[in-house]
């Protein structure tokens, strides 16, 4: 491939060329990760702006010899670039810088032993030919070109010739499938079920329906009590194994209580005294701080959350609704490691402190009508105001929805279902394109406001 060096040098120094969007797609083996990190740091060094910071999100990563399921940080200066050097393993890395005039996105994914790199940025062209086993460079100014890790550059017609000459290996002969083996992956679940129910968990090489239903129920209970996950990367977690072993150690006894020994009645009568210890205690645990929701529910509705030793469905629905409202308003989580968070406790207490008043408004005092007629004037203050709050910065979504669809987001004092569905759709699109939080402390984030105004 022949380049006009003077022409390229002129373009690189032109501000117009830097404002053209560029894209790099690169593929390399995972063993080249240290080499690729150098390229990412060089790209960040060229595109980092003092006014706009980079947002870094890392999933399932090992950073400084510590494992993180999710790691978030804002990169504001070049001194923070060393953080990338401390990442030794990961599943996905996302870096994005978003503003009114800029949109730089860098994504790095790991597929088995291959790293896939994609970058969309605005800035000067950067030499990437020696960092990836195979790479593609694209921009709207010139034709795309291809490169390898040896510094070779190929044009479009050359890459087609290479693909034509390439002969794929013949597919390997597929072996006949072996007969299904007994399930041993989740052995602890099978043992727990069979000990508790004295029924077979597996029949004719597959799980029984009753065993599957039991698993779903135990998973739900485990999530509610601990807030953890039963599986991680196709394996049972240590927490879940301990939880299952505790179910075996403390089984629910179905035997009848032991009969009291018969005592001969004495002929001397004595006053009957009721012993408090003989009273039957209900099989429900007292309300703890974790069950603060039950207290709040009872105060707000006047109904018992537990009936016949079980949680009622109305209480479960109320919990789900309150969790959803809390997530939307604060962006936080109601539980952490099986305990209620302080934010959620404050939110629940605020529901009691500020109840909705159902009292009728005070009647206006009767005024005697004067005999002198006067011109009728409509007082704007006497008009009935609808029971809907004016659109605030938080309800910017309602403004955007009305502009885009021409429909009212609120009808009859309630938010329409179409508006709620639209909001969920916008949240998903924002997460895919930009990423980050939608709300913070009950208010829209700047990033989400900019995204909405760009629609």
Steps between C-alpha positions, in 0.01 A plus 500: 500500500647838390438809719555865413689597818479876443124477452455288815718736703286793381179320598626407847578862573162623382238552778233380254665156479499470883126571514424210261373188689740207479462133585751224576409131532777271619536129584789346694580206725454549876876457549545842329296681773803688640583619148138615435493693833781723368289584193189579714705734725641677190145545359373637834797736519403651161125530566477589874363850550535707818130589481361154416611196702495132397267251674656155554286189563664155546303174539624173658856629533811445710648840597807514730453126575140559619191370321215743422166411342457867401748788534416866416727807504534841331834571326569874532878519453787315334626387842205257517609315182707266721172341612477324161843343559369336822219314312628144443175323409150614394185412306414846367648852524312815391644851479287789379525879481174671409421868445314731264791504254681173580415135517795267559421135577752218559383140562722199572344152528652162569375195307679191631868566411434790258472875577262704282571877497266768356551876520291789365673833557559853371862610487826451308574168328708263716735226380340167601658263245741324741258434787239258358523170310236643267352853494270721289515880485194701383417866457262702281786678319689208341460133406543245782826305528608181679817410691674218689742485797805505268425851374358386163217716364244370245248677281145373438582320170805335661302363796247340260783316321632374836155370598460324162836322540418393854387138525319413823586178677273205442246460782579230752287191512227532758501221754178330592353644820561292808206383709398760763691471825359555844498866597783574743547876442255600769539200726435698820154604373408142412616368841315772691175441310514120540578522873222750570225346284619136478420511126722454196623827347600332169287248311601333171803728467312833537382722787146447628248786485459505880879530540510791251219681685678441833821647356319814381340547843831451687678742259236766570528452879882516480487828298253659744690400816862556389484718188759274332494280188477118511729454196804674355647397161303174502614398849326505838623779729641423846222702665232295326670171598501612867135601469410153363697324775313706762169379355611141565627575854174668600221308326136586567374237745166344404479275806231561757618672821579265793206425726507651846535246782179435689500641852262369767261765615519583869180513701595841639374780279732786418448825311541468121790713371567547133867448422623734228758242389219250413347733243552387140738725315425569131748358250598850375821681593475842664550799270867598472669794327501288182120475527459875536296483180235294682468770770467777240246298299285442812512870598410622150229245412380379843530139374714213628785406262494139627194275512494133598879493536558624144567837334189622319509579127386862551807564720733346238348720225538807723866415561569466127331835431695681779830346378431624146412853622815509719722393206347763269522788751843432658676255268611296806441140609255404779722214630871434536634162619155398628449821701286806437711802394492824703364688197208258471429523877480879474278468194261261682483728806424798277191315373355512856613856581330646191169316457257615232230711667149379423322777692256717308616860434358766742172650385504859381311745730166611362494864392173691474427615150468875458191643328716720273582325176856501379662378177584130499877442494657159485759469771792288387565390860148343517575263215549142613859395465556145374652257748819477293831669583659729241777342299825533695858421383440145633200467265702605197409158364134610487591808291707294254225233477235765419724662234584169330157332512259795531321316783445599864710295746235552773128431465238520777765580761701183422804421284396318182623148429637608160720760673632241749585259213674783312707584809616138539594493130703823536676361813610190305623706202694735731668205675598342163626818331645704788487302825494640853232593752168656399420656839702618798336603832157520333619725213594432136874470434664754265588224254140382480371861462742554208392169344128593528551847355691346204194293399 
